[in-house]
């Protein structure tokens, strides 16, 4: 890649990694003699003003904040047409690599990593910066266990105006927050959700949601509760599971109020240590609301409740008195007999009184005791009506019909691609059901198809663009074609165009670059003269040799006509590569044709 030194200062040494928008190289700052990481956009993006604005935004946004758990940005510049960002080089591996090799992690290790991520996020959030793509691939862990967050390429900050539109889904589907999957703006709680997924993955070795395709995964983030991580790893303490499930709450308001709150919870938990059977009272319960059982009524029991014995107080002993023990005993016995006699007398008197009172109470059936017998009211007839069939009618027609049947219309709306707007889709009670008059009848009215703005995925790597469109609810068709200006694998254009609102589920066609290639024309099977004429008029290909093959070299000699093209190949540094009609090959390829000899 040229130039090897940017602005006479930053020397490029080797490729470290590649993303959808840029490549990251290991470099050296020649002025300060230190290693750096240099991010350079893909060549076809260098002429895209909107992308370059986003690229500069990333540098400015990340440079706004400095924190031990964030990768520092040193410089941003341009050398000719080459734009670049110079960042701190952190020697280590990605958290994703560690998870793939070593998950599930020990609980203390996972907690300390998550706490550092949370503290880095808090610093970014405090500066008004939301990462929006927290995932293990963007977390670097050093050999000493230091955690650094990198790649603010899809971050949103107060500096950004082009990347905050509702409906633009950015980030990775495996870690995406429900509100992002629905196309709503990201908030600090969106980063907290993604961190909850990362912590879940560290402790279980798996993601909370998986599916056959990205849209299935996105829908699970929106609607399905995660499987409690202790089912996969019983070593996870209950208190820590509560922290994870709170971070994974569907409603952002039920998650931690800030990344700092989450970090402090994790720090407090780490100090207390792993307690597999005791819930830490200082840690919040899971976000899910559970019904509270009513208190049981008080019960009288004959057993004495167990209690912790209190320390015995020091006792003062009276001086020992000789010769009076028998007298004290006799006095005590006489006193006890007297008390028992009084109790017996009082009890006998009360029972007599109660018994006498009961005898004096008149019997309900005694003669002369007149009782009034309440009259049984006659049942009041209930007016009923029959539920009519309103499915397929307009909402107005349904209301009129229900009023005629003395029923109260209770409609709700629902998006539907197949039923026109304003038409009744379904009703809760079947036609013919008997109900009381003035009863409400619930039914569903079509709102028509849900219209969604098509995300702008031009100049994006095709796999990322496809996942983004599927997550937004569209189907995707990919057509590959050559391009001399767009790198292979990136989107050249899209149909429908970006920001156009179309029904959810509609197809979006992506035209993806094959790179600067040329289609090999259909010359195999033609005569030599025809093939030569076509190749000589095909820009980007050079016919360098015609190989005439006789019976000794062509096994199916009699199958072909004399001077017929039987094969084709292109030259490479390591030899010849066979071609078929319609193959795409690099521009400037040197072609060799195989021809059947006349005899």
TIVO-327194 format. One record per residue (C-alpha): residue number from 1; x, y, z; residue in three letters. Coordinates in steps of 0.1 Angstrom, whole numbers. Each point is the difference from the previous one (the first is absolute). Layout:
// residues N
(atom NUM (X Y Z) ALA)
...
// end
This chain:
// residues 599
(atom 1 (0 0 0) UNK)
(atom 2 (13 35 -8) UNK)
(atom 3 (11 21 16) UNK)
(atom 4 (19 -21 26) UNK)
(atom 5 (5 31 21) UNK)
(atom 6 (-30 24 6) UNK)
(atom 7 (9 37 3) UNK)
(atom 8 (36 -9 4) UNK)
(atom 9 (-7 -12 36) UNK)
(atom 10 (-21 -32 2) UNK)
(atom 11 (16 -31 -15) UNK)
(atom 12 (-23 -28 -9) UNK)
(atom 13 (14 -35 9) UNK)
(atom 14 (-27 -27 -3) UNK)
(atom 15 (-37 -7 -1) UNK)
(atom 16 (-16 -6 34) UNK)
(atom 17 (-37 -4 -10) UNK)
(atom 18 (-27 10 -23) UNK)
(atom 19 (-36 12 5) UNK)
(atom 20 (-29 9 -22) UNK)
(atom 21 (13 36 -6) UNK)
(atom 22 (37 0 7) UNK)
(atom 23 (32 -19 6) UNK)
(atom 24 (22 3 31) UNK)
(atom 25 (38 -2 -3) UNK)
(atom 26 (28 -2 25) UNK)
(atom 27 (21 30 -5) UNK)
(atom 28 (27 21 16) UNK)
(atom 29 (0 37 9) UNK)
(atom 30 (35 9 -13) UNK)
(atom 31 (0 33 19) UNK)
(atom 32 (-7 -15 34) UNK)
(atom 33 (14 -34 -8) UNK)
(atom 34 (-30 -20 13) UNK)
(atom 35 (-23 -26 -14) UNK)
(atom 36 (-35 12 -12) UNK)
(atom 37 (-31 -14 -16) UNK)
(atom 38 (-9 17 -33) UNK)
(atom 39 (-36 -2 -13) UNK)
(atom 40 (-4 6 -38) UNK)
(atom 41 (-33 -2 -19) UNK)
(atom 42 (-5 -23 -29) UNK)
(atom 43 (11 17 -33) UNK)
(atom 44 (-34 3 -15) UNK)
(atom 45 (-12 20 30) UNK)
(atom 46 (26 26 -3) UNK)
(atom 47 (-22 20 -24) UNK)
(atom 48 (-32 -3 20) UNK)
(atom 49 (-5 34 18) UNK)
(atom 50 (-27 -14 24) UNK)
(atom 51 (23 -29 10) UNK)
(atom 52 (30 22 5) UNK)
(atom 53 (-21 22 23) UNK)
(atom 54 (-10 -30 20) UNK)
(atom 55 (37 -12 1) UNK)
(atom 56 (11 34 13) UNK)
(atom 57 (-29 -1 25) UNK)
(atom 58 (13 -32 14) UNK)
(atom 59 (34 15 6) UNK)
(atom 60 (-14 32 16) UNK)
(atom 61 (-25 -19 21) UNK)
(atom 62 (25 -25 13) UNK)
(atom 63 (26 27 7) UNK)
(atom 64 (-25 18 22) UNK)
(atom 65 (6 -25 28) UNK)
(atom 66 (30 -16 16) UNK)
(atom 67 (-3 -29 24) UNK)
(atom 68 (21 -30 9) UNK)
(atom 69 (-26 -24 -15) UNK)
(atom 70 (-3 19 -33) UNK)
(atom 71 (25 -1 -29) UNK)
(atom 72 (14 35 -4) UNK)
(atom 73 (-1 19 -33) UNK)
(atom 74 (32 19 -7) UNK)
(atom 75 (-5 16 -34) UNK)
(atom 76 (-22 3 -31) UNK)
(atom 77 (13 11 -33) UNK)
(atom 78 (2 -2 -38) UNK)
(atom 79 (29 -8 -23) UNK)
(atom 80 (-11 8 -35) UNK)
(atom 81 (-32 -20 -5) UNK)
(atom 82 (9 -23 29) UNK)
(atom 83 (-20 8 32) UNK)
(atom 84 (11 -16 33) UNK)
(atom 85 (-4 -2 37) UNK)
(atom 86 (29 -7 23) UNK)
(atom 87 (-9 -18 32) UNK)
(atom 88 (18 -15 30) UNK)
(atom 89 (13 -35 -8) UNK)
(atom 90 (-11 -24 27) UNK)
(atom 91 (18 -34 0) UNK)
(atom 92 (-24 -27 8) UNK)
(atom 93 (-28 -22 -13) UNK)
(atom 94 (-37 7 -6) UNK)
(atom 95 (-24 -12 26) UNK)
(atom 96 (-17 -20 -27) UNK)
(atom 97 (32 -20 -5) UNK)
(atom 98 (1 -7 37) UNK)
(atom 99 (-36 -10 1) UNK)
(atom 100 (5 -24 -29) UNK)
(atom 101 (30 -16 17) UNK)
(atom 102 (-9 0 37) UNK)
(atom 103 (-37 7 7) UNK)
(atom 104 (-17 -5 23) UNK)
(atom 105 (22 23 22) UNK)
(atom 106 (4 -3 37) UNK)
(atom 107 (-25 23 17) UNK)
(atom 108 (26 25 15) UNK)
(atom 109 (18 3 -34) UNK)
(atom 110 (-32 8 -19) UNK)
(atom 111 (-12 25 26) UNK)
(atom 112 (33 19 0) UNK)
(atom 113 (0 2 -38) UNK)
(atom 114 (-37 12 -1) UNK)
(atom 115 (7 26 27) UNK)
(atom 116 (28 15 -20) UNK)
(atom 117 (-21 1 -32) UNK)
(atom 118 (-28 17 20) UNK)
(atom 119 (24 26 14) UNK)
(atom 120 (13 8 -35) UNK)
(atom 121 (-36 3 -13) UNK)
(atom 122 (-8 24 29) UNK)
(atom 123 (29 22 -10) UNK)
(atom 124 (-13 0 -36) UNK)
(atom 125 (-36 6 10) UNK)
(atom 126 (10 29 23) UNK)
(atom 127 (16 16 -31) UNK)
(atom 128 (-32 -4 -19) UNK)
(atom 129 (13 -29 -21) UNK)
(atom 130 (-20 -33 -5) UNK)
(atom 131 (20 -28 -15) UNK)
(atom 132 (-30 -20 -15) UNK)
(atom 133 (21 -30 -10) UNK)
(atom 134 (13 -15 33) UNK)
(atom 135 (11 -36 -7) UNK)
(atom 136 (30 -22 9) UNK)
(atom 137 (16 7 -34) UNK)
(atom 138 (3 37 11) UNK)
(atom 139 (15 -8 34) UNK)
(atom 140 (38 -5 3) UNK)
(atom 141 (14 -18 31) UNK)
(atom 142 (37 3 8) UNK)
(atom 143 (21 -27 15) UNK)
(atom 144 (-3 18 33) UNK)
(atom 145 (-38 -1 -2) UNK)
(atom 146 (-5 37 -9) UNK)
(atom 147 (-31 5 -21) UNK)
(atom 148 (-2 27 -27) UNK)
(atom 149 (-30 9 -22) UNK)
(atom 150 (7 8 -36) UNK)
(atom 151 (-18 7 -33) UNK)
(atom 152 (-23 29 4) UNK)
(atom 153 (-8 -3 -37) UNK)
(atom 154 (-38 0 5) UNK)
(atom 155 (0 21 31) UNK)
(atom 156 (-25 28 5) UNK)
(atom 157 (9 33 18) UNK)
(atom 158 (-11 36 2) UNK)
(atom 159 (23 6 -30) UNK)
(atom 160 (-20 -23 -23) UNK)
(atom 161 (-30 10 -20) UNK)
(atom 162 (2 -25 -28) UNK)
(atom 163 (-2 -31 21) UNK)
(atom 164 (-28 5 24) UNK)
(atom 165 (-30 -5 -22) UNK)
(atom 166 (-27 -24 13) UNK)
(atom 167 (-1 -31 -21) UNK)
(atom 168 (37 -3 -7) UNK)
(atom 169 (11 -32 16) UNK)
(atom 170 (36 -1 9) UNK)
(atom 171 (20 -25 20) UNK)
(atom 172 (2 -38 1) UNK)
(atom 173 (-32 -20 2) UNK)
(atom 174 (13 -25 26) UNK)
(atom 175 (5 29 25) UNK)
(atom 176 (-26 25 -12) UNK)
(atom 177 (-23 16 25) UNK)
(atom 178 (-38 -5 -6) UNK)
(atom 179 (-5 37 -6) UNK)
(atom 180 (28 0 -26) UNK)
(atom 181 (-15 -30 -17) UNK)
(atom 182 (-33 18 -2) UNK)
(atom 183 (17 30 -17) UNK)
(atom 184 (-3 23 30) UNK)
(atom 185 (29 23 10) UNK)
(atom 186 (28 -16 22) UNK)
(atom 187 (5 13 36) UNK)
(atom 188 (26 -8 26) UNK)
(atom 189 (-23 -28 11) UNK)
(atom 190 (5 -16 -34) UNK)
(atom 191 (37 -4 7) UNK)
(atom 192 (-9 -14 34) UNK)
(atom 193 (-22 -26 -17) UNK)
(atom 194 (28 -10 -23) UNK)
(atom 195 (24 -3 30) UNK)
(atom 196 (-26 -23 16) UNK)
(atom 197 (2 -23 -30) UNK)
(atom 198 (38 1 1) UNK)
(atom 199 (0 -10 37) UNK)
(atom 200 (-26 -27 -7) UNK)
(atom 201 (23 -14 -27) UNK)
(atom 202 (31 1 22) UNK)
(atom 203 (-17 -20 27) UNK)
(atom 204 (-19 -25 -22) UNK)
(atom 205 (21 -3 -32) UNK)
(atom 206 (-32 7 -20) UNK)
(atom 207 (-21 29 -11) UNK)
(atom 208 (-35 6 16) UNK)
(atom 209 (-16 0 -34) UNK)
(atom 210 (8 -19 -32) UNK)
(atom 211 (-19 -6 -32) UNK)
(atom 212 (2 -12 -36) UNK)
(atom 213 (4 36 -12) UNK)
(atom 214 (6 35 14) UNK)
(atom 215 (-36 10 -1) UNK)
(atom 216 (-10 -30 21) UNK)
(atom 217 (27 10 26) UNK)
(atom 218 (-12 36 -1) UNK)
(atom 219 (-36 -10 7) UNK)
(atom 220 (11 -21 30) UNK)
(atom 221 (18 30 14) UNK)
(atom 222 (-33 19 -4) UNK)
(atom 223 (-25 -25 14) UNK)
(atom 224 (15 -31 17) UNK)
(atom 225 (14 -1 35) UNK)
(atom 226 (35 -13 3) UNK)
(atom 227 (6 -35 15) UNK)
(atom 228 (13 6 35) UNK)
(atom 229 (38 -5 -3) UNK)
(atom 230 (1 -23 31) UNK)
(atom 231 (-18 -27 -21) UNK)
(atom 232 (32 -2 -21) UNK)
(atom 233 (25 6 28) UNK)
(atom 234 (-13 -8 35) UNK)
(atom 235 (33 15 14) UNK)
(atom 236 (-14 35 -7) UNK)
(atom 237 (-13 14 34) UNK)
(atom 238 (-36 11 2) UNK)
(atom 239 (10 36 8) UNK)
(atom 240 (21 2 -32) UNK)
(atom 241 (-27 -16 -21) UNK)
(atom 242 (-23 28 13) UNK)
(atom 243 (25 26 -12) UNK)
(atom 244 (2 -15 -35) UNK)
(atom 245 (-38 -3 -3) UNK)
(atom 246 (-5 36 10) UNK)
(atom 247 (25 11 -26) UNK)
(atom 248 (-20 -21 -26) UNK)
(atom 249 (-34 15 8) UNK)
(atom 250 (-20 8 -31) UNK)
(atom 251 (-11 34 14) UNK)
(atom 252 (31 23 2) UNK)
(atom 253 (-16 16 31) UNK)
(atom 254 (3 -33 18) UNK)
(atom 255 (37 -3 -6) UNK)
(atom 256 (27 17 21) UNK)
(atom 257 (-4 38 0) UNK)
(atom 258 (36 4 -11) UNK)
(atom 259 (31 -20 -9) UNK)
(atom 260 (16 12 32) UNK)
(atom 261 (-28 -15 20) UNK)
(atom 262 (6 -33 -17) UNK)
(atom 263 (38 3 6) UNK)
(atom 264 (-5 7 37) UNK)
(atom 265 (-24 -30 3) UNK)
(atom 266 (26 -22 -16) UNK)
(atom 267 (27 14 22) UNK)
(atom 268 (-21 -5 32) UNK)
(atom 269 (-7 -36 -11) UNK)
(atom 270 (37 -6 -7) UNK)
(atom 271 (9 12 35) UNK)
(atom 272 (-26 -23 16) UNK)
(atom 273 (12 -30 -21) UNK)
(atom 274 (-20 -27 -16) UNK)
(atom 275 (-29 -11 21) UNK)
(atom 276 (-19 -27 -19) UNK)
(atom 277 (-29 -3 25) UNK)
(atom 278 (-4 34 16) UNK)
(atom 279 (-14 30 -18) UNK)
(atom 280 (20 32 7) UNK)
(atom 281 (-25 24 15) UNK)
(atom 282 (19 29 -15) UNK)
(atom 283 (-6 -12 -36) UNK)
(atom 284 (-32 7 -17) UNK)
(atom 285 (-24 -28 -9) UNK)
(atom 286 (-6 -10 -36) UNK)
(atom 287 (-19 24 -22) UNK)
(atom 288 (-29 -24 -5) UNK)
(atom 289 (-29 8 23) UNK)
(atom 290 (-13 -30 19) UNK)
(atom 291 (-34 -2 17) UNK)
(atom 292 (3 5 38) UNK)
(atom 293 (-17 -27 21) UNK)
(atom 294 (-24 13 26) UNK)
(atom 295 (12 -3 36) UNK)
(atom 296 (-13 -31 18) UNK)
(atom 297 (-24 6 30) UNK)
(atom 298 (16 -3 34) UNK)
(atom 299 (-1 -35 14) UNK)
(atom 300 (-1 -9 37) UNK)
(atom 301 (24 -29 8) UNK)
(atom 302 (8 -18 32) UNK)
(atom 303 (36 -2 -7) UNK)
(atom 304 (23 27 13) UNK)
(atom 305 (17 19 -28) UNK)
(atom 306 (37 -7 -2) UNK)
(atom 307 (22 29 10) UNK)
(atom 308 (36 7 5) UNK)
(atom 309 (9 -3 37) UNK)
(atom 310 (11 33 15) UNK)
(atom 311 (31 2 21) UNK)
(atom 312 (-7 -9 37) UNK)
(atom 313 (2 30 23) UNK)
(atom 314 (22 -3 30) UNK)
(atom 315 (-22 -11 30) UNK)
(atom 316 (2 13 35) UNK)
(atom 317 (-4 -29 25) UNK)
(atom 318 (-17 7 33) UNK)
(atom 319 (18 -11 32) UNK)
(atom 320 (-8 -36 7) UNK)
(atom 321 (-26 -4 28) UNK)
(atom 322 (-1 -32 20) UNK)
(atom 323 (-30 -16 16) UNK)
(atom 324 (-29 17 -18) UNK)
(atom 325 (-4 -21 -32) UNK)
(atom 326 (-29 -21 12) UNK)
(atom 327 (-20 30 11) UNK)
(atom 328 (4 17 -33) UNK)
(atom 329 (-12 -31 -18) UNK)
(atom 330 (-32 -4 22) UNK)
(atom 331 (-9 37 -6) UNK)
(atom 332 (4 -4 -38) UNK)
(atom 333 (-22 -31 -1) UNK)
(atom 334 (-28 17 20) UNK)
(atom 335 (1 30 -23) UNK)
(atom 336 (-2 -23 -31) UNK)
(atom 337 (-30 -19 13) UNK)
(atom 338 (-18 33 7) UNK)
(atom 339 (6 13 -35) UNK)
(atom 340 (-13 -33 -16) UNK)
(atom 341 (-31 2 22) UNK)
(atom 342 (-8 35 -11) UNK)
(atom 343 (5 -9 -37) UNK)
(atom 344 (-23 -31 4) UNK)
(atom 345 (-27 21 16) UNK)
(atom 346 (1 27 -26) UNK)
(atom 347 (0 -24 -29) UNK)
(atom 348 (-29 -20 15) UNK)
(atom 349 (-20 32 4) UNK)
(atom 350 (6 12 -36) UNK)
(atom 351 (-10 -34 -14) UNK)
(atom 352 (-32 0 21) UNK)
(atom 353 (-8 35 -12) UNK)
(atom 354 (6 -9 -36) UNK)
(atom 355 (-20 -32 3) UNK)
(atom 356 (-29 18 17) UNK)
(atom 357 (0 27 -26) UNK)
(atom 358 (-1 -26 -28) UNK)
(atom 359 (-30 -16 17) UNK)
(atom 360 (-18 33 2) UNK)
(atom 361 (5 8 -37) UNK)
(atom 362 (-32 -8 -20) UNK)
(atom 363 (2 -27 -26) UNK)
(atom 364 (-6 11 -36) UNK)
(atom 365 (-26 -27 -3) UNK)
(atom 366 (-17 6 34) UNK)
(atom 367 (-38 8 -1) UNK)
(atom 368 (-8 36 0) UNK)
(atom 369 (34 10 -14) UNK)
(atom 370 (-11 17 -33) UNK)
(atom 371 (27 4 -26) UNK)
(atom 372 (-2 19 -33) UNK)
(atom 373 (9 -21 -30) UNK)
(atom 374 (15 20 -29) UNK)
(atom 375 (-16 -3 -33) UNK)
(atom 376 (21 -14 -28) UNK)
(atom 377 (1 26 -28) UNK)
(atom 378 (-9 -12 -34) UNK)
(atom 379 (29 1 -25) UNK)
(atom 380 (2 30 -23) UNK)
(atom 381 (3 -10 -37) UNK)
(atom 382 (33 9 -17) UNK)
(atom 383 (-2 15 -34) UNK)
(atom 384 (23 -17 -25) UNK)
(atom 385 (11 5 -35) UNK)
(atom 386 (19 -19 -27) UNK)
(atom 387 (36 9 -10) UNK)
(atom 388 (0 8 -38) UNK)
(atom 389 (29 -7 -24) UNK)
(atom 390 (20 32 -7) UNK)
(atom 391 (32 -15 -14) UNK)
(atom 392 (7 15 -34) UNK)
(atom 393 (-21 30 5) UNK)
(atom 394 (13 36 4) UNK)
(atom 395 (3 14 35) UNK)
(atom 396 (-30 23 -6) UNK)
(atom 397 (-22 -28 -13) UNK)
(atom 398 (10 -21 30) UNK)
(atom 399 (-9 27 25) UNK)
(atom 400 (-34 6 -16) UNK)
(atom 401 (-8 -37 0) UNK)
(atom 402 (11 -5 36) UNK)
(atom 403 (-22 29 11) UNK)
(atom 404 (-30 -16 -18) UNK)
(atom 405 (7 -32 21) UNK)
(atom 406 (2 22 32) UNK)
(atom 407 (38 -8 4) UNK)
(atom 408 (27 25 9) UNK)
(atom 409 (29 2 -26) UNK)
(atom 410 (35 -5 15) UNK)
(atom 411 (25 1 -29) UNK)
(atom 412 (38 -2 1) UNK)
(atom 413 (24 6 -29) UNK)
(atom 414 (26 -23 -14) UNK)
(atom 415 (25 3 -29) UNK)
(atom 416 (-8 -25 -28) UNK)
(atom 417 (15 -4 -34) UNK)
(atom 418 (-28 -21 -14) UNK)
(atom 419 (-31 17 12) UNK)
(atom 420 (-8 36 -12) UNK)
(atom 421 (1 28 24) UNK)
(atom 422 (-33 5 19) UNK)
(atom 423 (-13 -36 -5) UNK)
(atom 424 (-8 -22 30) UNK)
(atom 425 (25 -29 2) UNK)
(atom 426 (-15 -20 29) UNK)
(atom 427 (-25 1 29) UNK)
(atom 428 (3 -15 35) UNK)
(atom 429 (-34 -17 1) UNK)
(atom 430 (-12 -23 -27) UNK)
(atom 431 (-31 10 -21) UNK)
(atom 432 (-32 -15 16) UNK)
(atom 433 (13 2 36) UNK)
(atom 434 (-28 11 24) UNK)
(atom 435 (10 29 23) UNK)
(atom 436 (-17 26 21) UNK)
(atom 437 (-10 32 -17) UNK)
(atom 438 (24 30 4) UNK)
(atom 439 (29 -24 3) UNK)
(atom 440 (33 12 -16) UNK)
(atom 441 (12 -20 -30) UNK)
(atom 442 (37 2 -7) UNK)
(atom 443 (13 -2 -35) UNK)
(atom 444 (32 9 -20) UNK)
(atom 445 (1 25 -29) UNK)
(atom 446 (28 0 -25) UNK)
(atom 447 (23 30 0) UNK)
(atom 448 (15 -11 -33) UNK)
(atom 449 (36 -9 -5) UNK)
(atom 450 (26 15 24) UNK)
(atom 451 (21 25 -20) UNK)
(atom 452 (37 1 9) UNK)
(atom 453 (27 23 -14) UNK)
(atom 454 (25 -20 -20) UNK)
(atom 455 (35 4 17) UNK)
(atom 456 (28 14 -21) UNK)
(atom 457 (24 -29 -5) UNK)
(atom 458 (19 12 -31) UNK)
(atom 459 (38 -3 3) UNK)
(atom 460 (-5 -26 28) UNK)
(atom 461 (14 -35 0) UNK)
(atom 462 (-27 -22 -14) UNK)
(atom 463 (-4 -24 30) UNK)
(atom 464 (-4 29 24) UNK)
(atom 465 (-24 18 -24) UNK)
(atom 466 (-21 -32 -3) UNK)
(atom 467 (-2 -6 37) UNK)
(atom 468 (-10 36 6) UNK)
(atom 469 (-28 -2 -25) UNK)
(atom 470 (-13 -33 14) UNK)
(atom 471 (1 14 35) UNK)
(atom 472 (-21 29 -12) UNK)
(atom 473 (-26 -25 -13) UNK)
(atom 474 (8 -2 -38) UNK)
(atom 475 (9 -29 -22) UNK)
(atom 476 (32 4 -20) UNK)
(atom 477 (10 -9 -36) UNK)
(atom 478 (37 3 -10) UNK)
(atom 479 (12 5 -36) UNK)
(atom 480 (37 0 -6) UNK)
(atom 481 (16 21 -27) UNK)
(atom 482 (34 14 -9) UNK)
(atom 483 (10 34 12) UNK)
(atom 484 (32 20 -7) UNK)
(atom 485 (-7 24 29) UNK)
(atom 486 (-14 -22 29) UNK)
(atom 487 (20 -27 17) UNK)
(atom 488 (-11 -36 -3) UNK)
(atom 489 (-27 -10 25) UNK)
(atom 490 (-13 35 6) UNK)
(atom 491 (-34 14 -10) UNK)
(atom 492 (0 21 -32) UNK)
(atom 493 (-36 11 2) UNK)
(atom 494 (-34 -11 13) UNK)
(atom 495 (-36 -2 -12) UNK)
(atom 496 (-22 15 15) UNK)
(atom 497 (21 30 8) UNK)
(atom 498 (9 9 36) UNK)
(atom 499 (-25 17 23) UNK)
(atom 500 (-30 -10 -22) UNK)
(atom 501 (-28 -14 22) UNK)
(atom 502 (-12 -33 -12) UNK)
(atom 503 (-20 -29 16) UNK)
(atom 504 (18 -22 24) UNK)
(atom 505 (9 -33 -16) UNK)
(atom 506 (5 15 -35) UNK)
(atom 507 (31 -9 -20) UNK)
(atom 508 (30 22 -2) UNK)
(atom 509 (25 -7 -28) UNK)
(atom 510 (37 5 7) UNK)
(atom 511 (24 4 -29) UNK)
(atom 512 (33 -13 14) UNK)
(atom 513 (34 6 -16) UNK)
(atom 514 (21 -28 -14) UNK)
(atom 515 (29 24 -2) UNK)
(atom 516 (18 11 -31) UNK)
(atom 517 (-6 -31 -20) UNK)
(atom 518 (-11 -8 -36) UNK)
(atom 519 (-25 -26 -11) UNK)
(atom 520 (16 -27 -22) UNK)
(atom 521 (-21 -1 -31) UNK)
(atom 522 (-18 -31 -13) UNK)
(atom 523 (27 -11 -25) UNK)
(atom 524 (4 -37 10) UNK)
(atom 525 (-18 -19 -27) UNK)
(atom 526 (4 26 -27) UNK)
(atom 527 (24 -1 -29) UNK)
(atom 528 (35 14 3) UNK)
(atom 529 (-7 30 -22) UNK)
(atom 530 (-31 9 20) UNK)
(atom 531 (17 -4 33) UNK)
(atom 532 (30 21 -10) UNK)
(atom 533 (-22 28 -13) UNK)
(atom 534 (-20 1 33) UNK)
(atom 535 (30 -1 23) UNK)
(atom 536 (18 27 -20) UNK)
(atom 537 (-30 23 5) UNK)
(atom 538 (-5 -7 37) UNK)
(atom 539 (16 27 21) UNK)
(atom 540 (21 -12 28) UNK)
(atom 541 (10 -34 -15) UNK)
(atom 542 (31 -9 -21) UNK)
(atom 543 (2 -31 -23) UNK)
(atom 544 (36 -10 2) UNK)
(atom 545 (0 -36 -14) UNK)
(atom 546 (-20 -25 -20) UNK)
(atom 547 (8 -36 8) UNK)
(atom 548 (-9 -23 -29) UNK)
(atom 549 (-6 -36 14) UNK)
(atom 550 (1 -32 -20) UNK)
(atom 551 (-12 -35 7) UNK)
(atom 552 (30 -6 22) UNK)
(atom 553 (-10 27 25) UNK)
(atom 554 (-38 3 -4) UNK)
(atom 555 (-17 -31 14) UNK)
(atom 556 (-34 9 -16) UNK)
(atom 557 (15 10 -33) UNK)
(atom 558 (-29 -12 -22) UNK)
(atom 559 (-25 17 22) UNK)
(atom 560 (10 35 -12) UNK)
(atom 561 (1 16 -35) UNK)
(atom 562 (33 10 -15) UNK)
(atom 563 (12 34 13) UNK)
(atom 564 (-26 0 27) UNK)
(atom 565 (8 15 35) UNK)
(atom 566 (1 -28 25) UNK)
(atom 567 (15 17 30) UNK)
(atom 568 (13 33 15) UNK)
(atom 569 (23 10 28) UNK)
(atom 570 (17 31 15) UNK)
(atom 571 (35 5 10) UNK)
(atom 572 (10 4 36) UNK)
(atom 573 (33 2 18) UNK)
(atom 574 (-3 -37 10) UNK)
(atom 575 (-13 -14 -33) UNK)
(atom 576 (-32 -1 -19) UNK)
(atom 577 (-36 1 14) UNK)
(atom 578 (-28 -16 -21) UNK)
(atom 579 (-29 22 -10) UNK)
(atom 580 (-37 -5 -8) UNK)
(atom 581 (-22 22 -20) UNK)
(atom 582 (-13 28 22) UNK)
(atom 583 (27 -1 27) UNK)
(atom 584 (11 32 15) UNK)
(atom 585 (37 5 -2) UNK)
(atom 586 (24 29 10) UNK)
(atom 587 (2 28 -25) UNK)
(atom 588 (31 -3 -22) UNK)
(atom 589 (0 -39 1) UNK)
(atom 590 (21 -17 -27) UNK)
(atom 591 (-21 -26 -18) UNK)
(atom 592 (10 -33 -17) UNK)
(atom 593 (-24 -19 -22) UNK)
(atom 594 (0 -37 -8) UNK)
(atom 595 (-10 -8 -36) UNK)
(atom 596 (-7 -34 -16) UNK)
(atom 597 (24 -7 -29) UNK)
(atom 598 (-13 -5 -34) UNK)
(atom 599 (13 -36 0) UNK)
// end
